[in-house]
Amino acid sequence: MVFQRILKRLDYYLLASVTVILGFGLVIIASATHQGRYPYAFVEKQVIWIAVGIVVMAFFLYLDYGVLMRYERYLYVFNLLMLASVFLVGRSNLGAQRWIPLGPFQFQPSEFAKVIYIVTFASFLSRRVDNLKRFRDLLLPLAYMLVPMVLIIKQPDLGTALVFLAVTFGMLFMAGARPLTITALIIGGLVLVVGGIWAHLRFGVPLPLLKGYQISRLTIFLNPWSDWRGAGYNIIQSQIALGSGGLFGKGLFAGSQSQLNFLPIQYADFIFSVVGEELGFVGAVVLLSLYFLVLYRGIRITSLAKDNFGMLLAAGVVSLLFFHVLVNVGAVSGVMPVTGIPLPFFSYGGSAVMTDLAALGLLMAVHVQRQKIMF
């Protein structure tokens, strides 16, 4: 009976859009990775992770999300312990210690930390809605964010740290913080970062939270040809792929940049470049239109939530998805720094896709359970 009511009240526009993105992603992953002895190994693994993610999504969809408020403190502490565990048992890869090995798979705590943080911060803010008008009212919420964020920066994982910032400001806005105050904080933070990097490059001022390669990533997009064999290589190859696709693209499995492995990590961070090269401007617009529909439905669910906690949960999920799409597409297009943020539901990666589906479960739960007051 409960299951039938859930099916009846689902947002099928949202669910259909995500389903198409997942299927679209599998096709592009297959195109980007089909070389070698096991041409569809990446696709098979992604299908397994999607299946697990659907189970997690169903769990959150069935769960009364209000119950999660009772466990805010426990979840927050668990999140910190999970993030800290990578320094004890984590595996280093590409200069970062973010993954915990689980047999043939790798578990990335910082991905799951995003959803847990949305839950705990939504509970935290739901008790302070409309009491965030002054700047000093924001100090405690910012400190709440800063503790897990520092652990993520230390891994180092600058991209996920930026996600935490985006989610925090999105949820603060929905909780009643003044837009002018949020804007001032964002501009002030940007001025500090840009000023710090300039002072480091100009006068050698140390930046303890940023490593040399991270500073290079944050600045090289301004002129990637200044180091076209090094830090600028990824951006240049991505722009070549996007530009060569034209209107309709070169066709699936026919992109030279992706098929000849000029594109770096073409199945994950730069997967949007594969879409642009093989399916052209039309394919890219179709994918972005699907994301627009997902975000639109998410905003609608946020505005119609039955309580503050549900509203903030939905706002956190929408902020998460929006920032991921914005930064990933901006990075591969060469107009934003490359920070390693994947495309939601689309990029290859078990931790990422399971996190996305868990977040989707929370978002749809807010929609489904909001309708209880209407019957």
N, C-alpha and C positions, 0 to 999 in steps of 0.2 A: 504493500500500500504506500509506504513512504517512498519507495523506489519509483513508483508510478507518478507520484506527485512531483518528485524531482525531475523526471523526464518531461513532464507536462510544463514545468516552469523554467526549463533551461533557456538561455539566450542562444538560439540556434544560429543566428547570424554570426555571433562571436565564435561559437564552436566550429561552424563551417569554415570561417576565415582561417582559423588556426589549423584546421585539418588540411586545408589546401596548402598553407605555408609549409607544414610538415612534409606533405607529399612532394611539393615542389623542391624542398630542401634535399630530400633523398635523391631525386633525379640529378640535381646539380652536384651533390657529393659523389654520385656514381660517375658523372662526367669528369670530375676533377681528380678521381683516384683510381680509375679503372685499369691503369697500367700494372704490370707485374704478374707474378704467378697466381695471386689471389685477387683478381680484379675488383671483386665486390665485398671484400672483407670489411671495409669502412662502412659500407651501407648495412651490412648484416649486424655489425655492432651497434650502429645507430638505431636500427629497428628494435633491437633488444632494449636499449636505453629508453626509447620512446614507449615501449610496452610497460616497462617499470614505471616510467613517469605517468602514464595513464592510470596505473593503479594508485599512485600517490595522489594524483589529481582527484580520483574518485573518492579517496579517503577524506580529503579536505572538503569535497563537495557534500559528502554525506554527514560530516561532522557539524555540530552546532558551533559555529565559529566563536560565539560568545564565551564558550568554555575556555578558550585559549587565554582570556584575560586573567584567569585565576593563576596561571602558571607563568606570568610575565617574568618574575624574578628568576625562577628556575631556568627558564629558556634563555634569559640574558646571560646568566652565569655559564650555562652549557655552551652558548655561542662563543664566549670568551675562551673556555677550555678547549673547544674544538679548534679555534683559530690558533691557539698557542701550541696545540699538539703537533703541528707541522714542524716546529723547531726541534722536537724530540724524535719523531719517527718519520718525518717527511722525507721525500726524495727530491733532490735538486735536478732541475731541468731547465736548459736555456738561461742559466744564471739566476734562477729563482727557486725558492724552496716552498712550493705551494701544494704539492701532491702527496698523498699517502697511498702507498701500494696496497692493493687488495687482490692478490693472485695475479691474474692476467690483466686486471683493470687498475685504474688509478682514480682515487677519490680526491676531489678538490674542495676542502672545507669552505673556502671563501665564497664559492658559488652558493652553497646551501645557507651560508651565513646571511645572504641577502634576504631570503624569505623569512628566516627567523628574526632578523632585525626589523623587518616590516611589521611582523606580529607584535613584537615587544614594544617597539616605538609607537605603534598605533594605540596599544593599551596605555602606555605612558602619557601620550598626548590627549587621549580621550578624557582624562581627568583634568585637563588644563585648557580645554577648548574655550575660546573667547577670553582667556586670561594670558594672552601672549602679545599684548599691544605694545608694551614697553621693551626697550632693548634688553634690560636686565632680566626680563621674563624669559628671554631666549638662551640665557647663559647655561641653565641646567639642562635643557634639551640638547644644546650643542656639546656639553660635556658628556651626556649620555651617548652621543654619537662618536665622540672622539676616542673613547677607550677601544672599541673594536676596530676603529679605523686605523689607529696607530699600529695594532697587531698586523693588519693587512699591509700597511706600508712597509713594515719591517720584513715582509716575506721575500722580496718586495713585489707588490702588486698594485701599481699606481692606478690602473684602469678600474679595478674594483673599489679602490678607495674613493675615486671620483664618483662611482655609482652611489656609494653611501651618501656622499654630499648631495647629489641630485635628489635622491629619495627623501633625504631629510628636509631639504628646502621645499620640495613638493608637498610633503605632508604638513609642514609648518604652515604653508600658505592655506591649505584646506582647514587647518585647525584654528585659523583666525589671526595669524601673525600679519602684520601690516606689509603689503607688497613693497612699500618704500624701504622698510627696514631690511627685508630680505634682499632687495636689489642692492642696497648699500653694503650688506655683508658680502654679496657675490663680487661686487666691483672692488671692495676693499681687499678681498682674498686674491683676486686676479692681480691687483696692483702689487701686493706683497710678493706673489710668486714671480711675476714678470720682473719686478725690481730686484728680487733675490737672484734670479738667473742672470740678469744683466750685470749685477755686481760680481757674481761668480766668474762670468766670462771676461769681464773687463778688468777686475782687480784681484781675482782669485779668492774672493770671500767664500769660505766653506759653507756648503749646504748639507747639513747632517742627515736630512730625511730623503735626499735624492742622490742617486748614484750617477756616475758620469754618463752611462749609456742612456739613462732616463732623461737627463738634461738634453742630450743629443736628440732623442726622439721628440721632445717637446719643442725643439727649435728647428729641426731640419726641414719640416714641412714648408717653412717660409722660403727655402731655396734648396730643394733636394739635389739639384745639379752641382752644388758646391762639394758634395761628397757622393758622387753618383755610383761609385763602386762600394761604398760603405753604408753609412746610415741612411742615405737617400735612395738606395737601390730599391727597397720595397715600394716606396711611393711612386717612383718612376715607372716600374714595371706595372703597377696597378693602373696608373694613368694611361699607359700605352694600351693595356687590355681594354679599359673602358672606352677609350677613343677609337680603337680599331673595330669595335663592334658595330658602329654605325647605327642605323635605324632598326634593322631586324636581326643583326648579329651574324656570326659566321656559321651558326648551327651547333646543336648539341654534339659534344665529343669532337668538335672541330676547331676549338680555340687554340691558337698557336701559343699564346702566353701560358695558358693553363696546362695544355697537353704536353708541352715541352719543358714544363717545370720552371719557367722563368718567374712565375708568380710564387711568392713565398707563402707557405701555409694556405694554399688556395682552397682547401676544404673547410677552413675555419675562419680565421681573422679576415682573409681577403676573398671570401666566397662571393661577395657582391660583385667583385671584379669579374668573376667567372660568368655571372649572370649577364653583366654588361657586354662582355666580349662575345659570348655564344648566342645570346638572345637579344642583344642590342638594347637600344633605348626603350623599345616597346616592352621587352621583358622586364627591364628595371622598373618601368612605370607600373606594370602589373603587380610586381612584388610590393612596391611602395604603397600602392592602392590597397592591397590586402592589409598592410600594417595600419594604414589610415583607418580602415574599417574596424580593426581590432581596438585601436586607441579610442575611436569614437564611441564604440559600445562600452569600453571601459569607463570613459568619462560619464556616459549616461548612467551606468550602474553606480558610480560614485555619487552622482547628484540625487539618486533615488534611494539611497541606502536608508534603512530603517532606524539606525542609531549612529552615534559618533564613532564608535569603534569600527563598525562596518564601513562607514564612509572613509575613515582613515586607512583601513586595510586596502580598500579599492584604490584610493589615491596613491598609496605606496606602490601597488602593482603597476598602475598606469605610469607613474613616474619612472619606475624601473624599466619598463618596456620602451617608453619614449626615449629615454636617455641612451639605451643600448642602440636603438635604430639610428638616432641622430649622430652619435659618435662614430659608430661603425661605418656608416655611409659617408660621413664627413671625412673620416680618416682615409678610406680607400680612394676617395675623390681628390685627396691632396689639399683639402681646405681646413683640416684639423689635424692635431698630432695623432700619431699611431699609438694607441694605448692597449691594444690586445683585447678589446671588448667584442664579443661575438654577436652575430645577428640572432635575435630571439627565435626559437623554434626552427631555425634554419641552418645555422653553422653546425659542423660536426663537433661532438663532445658530449660525453655522458652526463657529467655533473651539470653542465649548462642546460641541456634540454630537460633533464629531470627537474631542475630548479624552475625553469620556465613553466613547465606543466603543473608543478606544485603551486606556483603563483597564480596560474590560470584557475586552478581548483578553488583557491581562496576567493578570487574575483567572482567566479560563478556562484559560489556559496552565498556571497553577499546579495547577489541578484535573486537567487532562489528563495532564500530565507526572508528577504524583504517582503515577498508576496504573502507571507503568512498573515500579516495584518489586514489583508484585503479579503479574507475569506471567513 
